[in-house]
């Protein structure tokens, strides 16, 4: 744990977002995505910001690495692929289902003990196969099942009750909240319910980036390092085949990255550089290029980020434009850096 006490909670207000991405069609700005971006340097200081990085926001699944750290701190004995699943928003592929079943078996539990919301697999190809085969939604297939299985395992190991493990007052959730405040360096602004049914903690975008940096810079063998290692080494288990977040971790050596619904992305490097992105309208098509732009702004080689530059806009079936980060996110030449 960090020795300093968490700062006050971020203010709950309408975020003062700024333009972060342009939709360029035929050389004309056809649309604008608003949002906020923060880039931290290796010293933990803010090197760049756009929009409102201090307002309270919901990180959604981008907070899962922090939740996984909290569970390891509470005694969760997982590493490698199973730990990556504990921090995953998985695609519902067979390997994901097998892995989650294994975590439940280690806990002496079954899918019936999960309290997440039943759903079809997140991956569209896998989901279509389920529909064709007439398979119903299941708790196991829902993208947060790895986190929920790990929560149950942690609760069982500590002798905590299982039926109410999603109650914010449950010892497990109190332990997670403590780690959220420790790693973000700020008090939680408010708690609500995430889409999967688990407690969702509001922090600032700045705090989210700080948490990611603290995870990637932690000493080897610590809960933070174990989570980071597991996610980087098993990127497809932490997400899925063909997912942009897995591709991003493969493209940038040492990068830890996690996405979240409603246009949230966080990423951090082992030297402490970190970025966090929130797209105001939740658009995934802006999340990826803006995150790539933020990483380039943080000093990552732009050539390694080329495939994340933004999806093409089509006209008559041909590319006539693209989603492009605003010019402020252009990389700063090394000669111009302080």
N, C-alpha and C positions, 0 to 999 in steps of 0.2 A: 504494500500500500504506500501511497505517497504521504509524506509527513505533513504537508501543508493542508489546511482545512479547505474544503470546497468554497468557492466564491458564492455570492448570492445567485439565486435562480435567474435565468434570463427573463426579460419582460414578455408577457403575453400581449401581443399587439398585432395589428395588421402589418405584415412584413413590408419593408420599403424596398421591394425588388427593383432591379434595373434590367435593361435589355442585356441578354447573354448570348442569344443566337439569332441569326437572320435566316429567313427562307429566301434564297435568291433564285429567281426564275427569269431566265433571259436577261440577266444583268440588272434586274429590278428587285428591290426588297419587297417581296410579296407579303411577308408576315414576319412577326417578331415574337420570339419567346422571351419572357421575363423570368428572372430568377436571381439567385445569389450564389457567389463563389468565394471561397477563401483558399489561399495558398500559404502554408506555413513553411518557413525555412528550417534548416537543420537545428537551429537554436530554439525552435518553438515559437519564434516571433512571427507575426503576420507580415509576409512579404508582399501580398497582393490581396485585394478584396474588391468585389463588386456587389452591389445590392446591400442587403441587410444580414450580416453574419452573426448578429447578437440577439435577434428576436428568437423567442421560443418557437421551435418547430418539432415535428415528429419525424425522427430518422427512419421510421418503419423498419424494414429488415436490414438496413445498413447498420443497425445497432446490434445485430446478432453476434458479431465477434466479441463485443463487450459482454453480452449475456453468457456466451460460452466461457469467457475468462472467469466470470463470477462462479459458474458451476465448477470449473476446475479448482478454483480457490476453495470451494466448499467440499472438495473431495472427489469429484468426478474423475475416474481413473482412465478415461479414454485418451488415445493419441491417434495420429495418423488419420486414415479414412473415416473411422467412426467419429472422431472429434471434428473433422471437417463437416460431417453431416449435422453435428450439433449446432454448427454455425451456418447451416445451409438454407438457401431458398432453392430447393432442388427441383428438378424438372419432372420427377415422377417416373424416371426410367427404371428398368428392372433392377439395376445395380443399386439405385437409391432405396428401393423398397426392401431389397435383401439386406442392405446395411442397417436400415432402421429396425427391421425385425431382429437383427442380431443385437442391437442395443437393448431392445425390449427383453430379449431372452436373457441377456446378462443381468438385467434387473429382476428377472423372474416374473415378467409381465407380458401382456399381449396387446394387440391393437385395441381391444375393447377398453383398455385402461386409459387410452389417449382421450384428451378432452378438446383437441382442436376440431375445427369445423370440417366435416367431410367435403371432399372436392374431387374433381377429375384432375389428372396430371396437368402440370403447367405447360409442358412441351406440347405444341400444337399437333405434331405428328403422332406422338404417343397418345394424346387425348383423343384424336380421331380414331385411332385403333381401338381404344376402349369403347368409344361410342358404337363403332361397327360391331364389336363383339358383345354389345349389350351389358357391359360391366358398369355397375353403379358407382357413384362417387364414394370415396372411402377416406377415412382419417389418415391411413397410411400413405395414400397418393397425394394428399394435400402438401403443398411445398414446404410447410413448416414442421412436418412430422418429425424430422430429425431433432429439432430443438425441443419439441415436446417429449420425445422419448428420453432425451438427455435430462430434461427437467424431472421426469418421473424417476429416473435412475438416481439422480442426485438426492431427491427427496427420500427415496427408499434407503439409501446408504446412511443418511443422517437420522433415520427413524422419524421423519416427518410424515404427516398425513398425505394421502395420495389424491383422494377425491376432490379436494379443494386446492390443488397445487397452483391454480391460476388466480386465486384470490390475492389481491395486492397486499393483504395483511399476512399472508402465509410466510413462514420463515424463509422459504426459498426465494420468494419475490422480494422480501426485505433484503436478503443477501445480494440479489441482483441489483436492486436500487442502490445499495451501498457501493458496489463496484462501478455502476454508472456514474455516480457522483465523484468517486475517486479518480476514475480515468478521464472523465470530461473536465474535471476540476471545477465543477459548479453544481449547485443544488438543482434537483429536478423541479421544473416549473409546475408541472401537473402530470397526472397519470390518467390515462383512459384505456380503452380496450382496442388492441390491434385486430386486424381482419381474422386472424387465426384464433382469437379468443384470449391471447396472453396479454398481460399488462403492457402498456406502451408508455414510455417515459419521454416527456418533452424536454429537450435541451436545445442549445443553440448550435448553429452550423459550425461555429468556431469551436465549441466544445466537442462536437463529433470529430472534427479533424484532429484535435488535440488527443482524443482517446485513441484514434488510429495510430498516431505517431508514438504514443506511449506503449502501445502493443508491439509495434515493429522494432522499437529500440530497446526493449527489455532484454535482460540477460538471459542467456541460454538456459533452458530448463525451468524457467519461471512459467506460471500459468499463461502469461501473455505470449511468451515465445512459443509455447507448445501450441497455442491456438493459431498463431501466425504461420508456424511451420506446417501444421496440418492443412490449412487452407491453401497455402501456396503449393504444397506437394500434391494435393488432391483437388485441384481447382475444379475438375468436372464433377466431383462429388459435392463440392460446396455450391455448385450451380447446375451445370448440365452440358451435354454435348451441344456445340454450336452456340452457346451463350456468350454474349460479348464480355461479361465480367471474367470468365475463364480465359478467353482469348487475350484479354488485357493483361492478366497475370502471366500468361505464357510469353507475351511480347516484351514485357519489361522485367528483366531479371530482378528478383527480390521484392517485387511489388505485391502488397496485400491490397485487394480490392473487394468491395462489397456494395451491391446495389440495393435499392429499396423501392417499393411502390411509391407512386406520386413524385417520380422524378428525382429521387435522392441517389447520390453516389458518393462514396468515400474511398480514398486510396492513400497508401502511405508506403514509403521506402525505408529500408533499414537504417539510413542515416538521419531519419526524423523528418524529412520533407513529407508533407502531407497536403492533400486537397480534399475539399468537400463541396458538393454541388447540390443545389435544390432548384429544380425547375418549377416555376410558380404554377403552371397549368398541368403539371404531372407528366408531360410528354416525354416518352422514352426516346423519341427521335432526336430530341435536343440534349438529353442527358449524356449520351455517349460522346458526341463531338465536343460538348462543353467540358466534360471531364478530361478528354484528351487534350483540349486546349489548355486547361488548368495545369495538367501534368507537364506539358511543354513549357508553360510559363514557369514551372518549378524547376526546369532544367533538364527534364528527360529529353533524350534525343528525338526530335520530331520524326525522323525516319522510322523509328520503331513504333510510331503511333499512326502511321499513314493509313492503315486500314480502318481507323476509328474516326476518320475525318467527317463523317456524316453521310446519311443515305441520299441517293440521288433523287431529284424531283423529275418526274417523267412528263413528257408531252408527246402525244402520239406514239407512245411506247419507247421513246428515245429520251436519254438524259438531257434535260434543258436547264438544270439548276441543281442546287444542293442546300442542305442545312449546314450553315457555317457559323462557328463561334464569332462573336463580335471582334473587331480589330484590337480591342483592349486586351484580349487574351492571346495575342500574338507573342511568340517567344521573345525574350529579351536577349540580344546578342551578348555573348560572354564578355566582350570588351566593354559593354555598358553596365555590367553588374558591379555593385559595390563589394 
